[in-house]
Amino acid sequence: MFRDGARKSAWQEEIKRFSSMALNSDHINFDVIVAGGGITGISTALHLQKLGKKCLLIEASNIGFGTTGGTTAHLNTFFDTTFDEAISKYGEDQAKLLAEVGKDAIAIIQNNIASHEIDCDFETKQGYVFALDDAQNKKLEKMVEGSEKVGVSMEFCKGISFPVPFVSVAMVPDQAQFHPVKYIKKLAEAFISSGGIVLEDCICISHSEDDSGITVKTSQGEFKAQNLVYATHTPPGVNILNMMTAPYRSYAIAFEIKDNKYSEDLMYDLEDPYHYYRTHIVNGQKLLIAGGEDHKTGHEQDTGVCFSNLENYVRKYFDVGAAAYSWSSQYYESVDGLPFIGKLPGSNGNIFTATGFMGNGMIFGTISSQIIGDLIINKENKYENLFDPRRVRPISGFSDFVKENATSAFDFIKDKLFMTKIDSLAEIKDGEAKVVKYEGESYAVYKESSDKIHVLKSTCPHTRCEVRWNSAEISWDCPCHGSRFSVNGRLLTAPSTQDLQRIKMEDQ
Ligand SMILES: Cc1cc2nc3c(=O)[nH]c(=O)nc-3n(C[C@H](O)[C@H](O)[C@H](O)COP(=O)(O)OP(=O)(O)OC[C@H]3O[C@@H](n4cnc5c(N)ncnc54)[C@H](O)[C@@H]3O)c2cc1C
């Protein structure tokens, strides 16, 4: 298992293990410990190591195991929070600052590619956003107006041919795409060559702070550092950020291409949730990668249906061949539509977080490396205030957002009571999973075959919500904060730091 799901992403074959060097007494104290081996953690660790800091990167599984191994890797200068929304929520000046992020982050990626000679299929592209009806057209008009106000080029255009029947389309120049795992793999190698240490299969469990610095408790022992960066979405354990971000699942399918009638550019519709397309050559074969069908984690009864919906949507318009890869992964939305990058709320100012990137984490993860790098070396950064996780924005919707996350556990308790009608494990068919009540306790049961049944306690160790079955990735997902577990209970996705409790069946 090299990714946090049972399905294979188009990038996954590039994931490799980084053999960790044997640690000795020199490797107990660090300037910076970075937890999380995705684009955010690796970019930040490399940047800080190059600034002369002695860094340790710890990763719970392997480099690229999380969302970076399951992304679709569009590099955009416009975001899920549109500029017209940003203007109305935060004002024009802040929206103008937000508008600089895409360009800055793409420049950092290009600079990394050039200075470390990274072959990661980077290509500059145009982006096209299209409206399928009048309501979407109104939305697109606002997007174009908002972009103009903040100085990001986005203009209505004509003469574009694309098989999806749109009523209007706007073009955004200077977008890009790349192979995310080829990119981070080389960044990790550059980090190691500059003296950094990578420790895989090392989960950060907790931290404590005192005058002498930060002690980080991990599955491979304790380490000390002056600074700690959580590039793990939310930090492990229970934290205020659990209430300010919500986990979402998103789906992608890479289809074999039959002819050359596909746009070479990056295409986005304005449905809710939206669909998007791009092409990529993987193992010498050109594929059409389509994405979308997002939903809150644990809120979809049958996640397999999300793949069918996406596949049907694509096949309705495109003459594509077989699905070479199909996968889903997890991203986090923030309560106010802006990421949280900077000092961790409640810390003394030496612990950092970077999350709430929505579908733009290649960009926000990259810019995090510079923001957090500057904060650590006490240098001003123009984005520091905009993305400060300690910001308090009493905007409408906050209490609903928190309530929505909190009620999800209650909804499931009702489902669970319904499950009591299942009075025996024998009712579960091979390849099926269910949460069942048995002698007053609740269990997550997956029947791999008639003689192999995996039984777990169904309560997530993080905040004791009840997990739900994800049939598409063969995992148990927590609807409250997005922790995920394999069928044998192994932790796949934080913020839990513990596995689901395994139950040994007497007849197994
Ligand atoms: C299907 C999909 C498509 C997307 N497409 C795009 C796109 O086109 N463009 C774009 O910009 N963004 C996109 N995104 C978003 C983007 O992929 C993510 O925001 C980004 O990959 C997050 O990177 P990260 O490094 O912060 O997190 P991750 O890549 O998830 O890395 C976090 C790492 O931390 C490790 N970890 C977790 N807890 C611990 C712990 N306690 N101790 C040690 N290690 C730990 C995990 O194992 C993981 O490897 C997409 C997201 C999805 C789901």
The ligand as an ORCA input file, in Angstrom:
! r2SCAN-3c Opt
* xyz 0 1
  C      -8.923     14.280     -6.098
  C      -8.220     15.567     -5.762
  C      -7.777     16.379     -6.789
  C      -7.093     17.561     -6.500
  N      -6.651     18.322     -7.534
  C      -5.933     19.426     -7.281
  C      -5.418     20.199     -8.357
  O      -5.657     19.886     -9.526
  N      -4.676     21.296     -8.063
  C      -4.415     21.658     -6.771
  O      -3.750     22.679     -6.568
  N      -4.876     20.933     -5.725
  C      -5.628     19.831     -5.946
  N      -6.103     19.095     -4.913
  C      -5.695     19.442     -3.536
  C      -4.254     19.018     -3.274
  O      -4.001     17.769     -3.889
  C      -3.981     18.883     -1.784
  O      -4.419     20.050     -1.130
  C      -2.496     18.691     -1.522
  O      -2.032     17.529     -2.164
  C      -2.223     18.611     -0.022
  O      -0.869     18.380      0.148
  P      -0.278     18.225      1.615
  O       1.171     18.013      1.487
  O      -0.733     19.374      2.444
  O      -1.020     16.952      2.198
  P      -0.742     15.407      1.844
  O      -0.242     15.223      0.473
  O      -1.978     14.676      2.237
  O       0.431     15.030      2.814
  C       0.227     14.917      4.209
  C       1.101     13.759      4.682
  O       1.125     13.783      6.111
  C       1.194     12.443      6.568
  N       0.723     12.476      7.956
  C      -0.536     12.683      8.406
  N      -0.550     12.679      9.755
  C       0.725     12.468     10.165
  C       1.339     12.388     11.434
  N       0.629     12.518     12.562
  N       2.674     12.174     11.493
  C       3.413     12.056     10.346
  N       2.871     12.132      9.112
  C       1.540     12.344      9.017
  C       0.284     11.685      5.618
  O       0.604     10.298      5.579
  C       0.543     12.390      4.294
  O       1.501     11.714      3.491
  C      -6.840     17.940     -5.153
  C      -7.302     17.134     -4.117
  C      -8.000     15.960     -4.406
  C      -8.500     15.123     -3.281
*
